[in-house]
Amino acid sequence: MFAGKKTYITAALMAVITFARGVGWLDPQQYELVLGLLGSLGLAALRAGVAKE
C-alpha cells in the first residue's frame, strides 16, 4: 500500500510540523520531540527501501 511512499509521507509530515511550529501551535520542546521521531521514522523507511533492492 505504501510501497515507495513512506519516505515522502514522512517528509510531508515534517513539513506540516515545521509549519505548526512557525505559526506557534507547538512550543520548541514539542517541535524537537516530534521532529526527532519523524526523522527516525524517515531513516527507517529509507533503510527499508535500500534493503529491498
Secondary structure in CASP SS format (residue, H / E / C, confidence):
PFRMAT SS
TARGET T0000
AUTHOR 0000-0000-0000
METHOD secondary structure of the structure
MODEL  1
M C 1.00
F C 1.00
A C 1.00
G C 1.00
K C 1.00
K H 1.00
T H 1.00
Y H 1.00
I H 1.00
T H 1.00
A H 1.00
A H 1.00
L H 1.00
M H 1.00
A H 1.00
V H 1.00
I H 1.00
T H 1.00
F H 1.00
A H 1.00
R H 1.00
G H 1.00
V C 1.00
G C 1.00
W C 1.00
L C 1.00
D C 1.00
P H 1.00
Q H 1.00
Q H 1.00
Y H 1.00
E H 1.00
L H 1.00
V H 1.00
L H 1.00
G H 1.00
L H 1.00
L H 1.00
G H 1.00
S H 1.00
L H 1.00
G H 1.00
L H 1.00
A H 1.00
A H 1.00
L H 1.00
R H 1.00
A H 1.00
G H 1.00
V H 1.00
A H 1.00
K H 1.00
E C 1.00
END
